[in-house]
Amino acid sequence: MFISNERLKKILIDAKMIDEATWKNVVENASRLSCPVEDILKERDIIGGHLFYELVEKGIGIPYVNLKKIDIAKEVLDRFSPELVSAYKAIPFEYDARKKKLKVAFQDPADTRAIGALEKKCGCKIDAHFTGKESYRFASRHYHKSISERIRKIIQTAAKRAPKKTSDTLGCKIFGHIIEYIYYSQPSDVHIEHLRDSGIIKLRIDGYLRDEIAVPSEIATSIVDLIKKESSLTTDARHQTADGRFAWNVLGELLAFRVSILPTYYGEKACLRVLDESRQKASLRELGFRDTDISLIQKEIKKPYGLVLVAGPTGSGKTSTLYALLKLLNVEGVSIATIEDPVEYSIRHINQTQVDAENGFTFARGLREILRQDPNVIMVGEIRDNETAGIVIQSALTGHIVISTLHSNTAVESITRLRNMDIRPYLLSPTVNLVVSQRLVKRICPYCRVSYALDKAFLDSIDKDTGIRRSLDKLKKLGLLSFTTYDEVRFYRGQGCGKCNGTGMSGRIGIFEIFVVDEEIRKMILEDAPALEIQKRGEEKGLLTLFEDGLTKVIEGETSIGEIMRTLS
Ligand SMILES: [Zn+2]
């Protein structure tokens, strides 16, 4: 943040958003974790994103702008060249032709030298605003679109200027550009492939795999070699598969990748999964948890012992939730140890270890070792087998908080799953405190979102499968929604625009089921009650199912009803 902690403290205390004790605690944690105070406020959901910025705006008298929320005209963006944007970390977003004034978002609006220099360069007055790091990164995408063109130029220039320069040096340079592009365009996966006569780099963005960058074959080979070197894999063996991981520093942030290498007919193919640190860094609120859920979760994870489970299929965002929970628990006086497969994101002061199945270091064995290290909190990446399940339950019973994930569809199904892993009801009943079940759904693109009412015929047809009317009634009763007739309820969808490549969707958000095990439910587990009955009792006590939580996000315009149905079918 560009203002001092003292000033920030005054702003937050004056706004009554924080008290002295909490502030002291936040500052201590920020220094312990070597991160800005702003990050702790955000991670622990003390003051979320925009509210925080709005308070700072009032406090310092410089206006705040969230670039994610506005549609910036291309001709305004084009007033700055990509070079100018990277040099000054500034993005123009509005131009007042009458006053000849350009509104510009800065990460540091207190940098008057930058403002002066930019005024000179573009010959108009600059009205400085400030913006957050994420918002800046989002809007910077515009300046990084012409990547394939840029790389073509680099290759051409290199061929002219230094034809003898090795393809390794050139490959390294090009890879640096590609990583920077990855940072802005935020793909989930990157493929580096060999065709018969050239190489191609493909990026999967919002689920869609695009051919982005064509390179000569030898460059593709040197990029794959570079990736293998970075992942500590041998570059000699070209005829075998390999897995690894590496991290690359881009603009002061670490981007981490999980790597898979496969020999193909024309050369080795590298597939990189981008381990999205910004997602792993997200707080519960940013992941999509509602405030009432957050307070429930905070209460449950701070109990002296017990098991907290996150359930869902592969790719449902369980790891991000685990990391958000760990960060809430990461304070002085609490010893935290993890066993993960793999470590996707490193957190200061947490002892993270990684499964190494080849050498017999499994979840079960890692967990046994961890228990000798005097931890208070243990995170086990996944409960996959009976042996791990057994040790997890024992640890939870003997004074540890254990956080883990399970591959199961609903929260209550996790209890059945543990029963099937030979965990007896009398051991299960006192240990499980909380089960979160979750899925990831696509978010509607904010630029082309439109609202509509569901027509009766469609409502009838989906009511059969989903019981949507009953769910709407339930949300109304819980005060999450108000309407008199069903046709008053507004739903949303994306029409498709340039910003979302015509898909109508952009980014993802979680939907959750938060199952708190209270005394009554404990008794039911002890008596080995059928899962359906436990589920029914939970719902009577106000549990929102995945569909119902999804519905609240549909009504808030975050996602579409079709997306919820597709994900849950
Ligand atoms: Zn759109």
Boltz pocket constraint, residues with backbone or C-beta under 6 A from the ligand:
constraints:
  - pocket:
      binder: B
      contacts: [[A, 445], [A, 446], [A, 447], [A, 448], [A, 449], [A, 494], [A, 495], [A, 496], [A, 497], [A, 498], [A, 499], [A, 500], [A, 501], [A, 502], [A, 504], [A, 505]]
      max_distance: 6.0
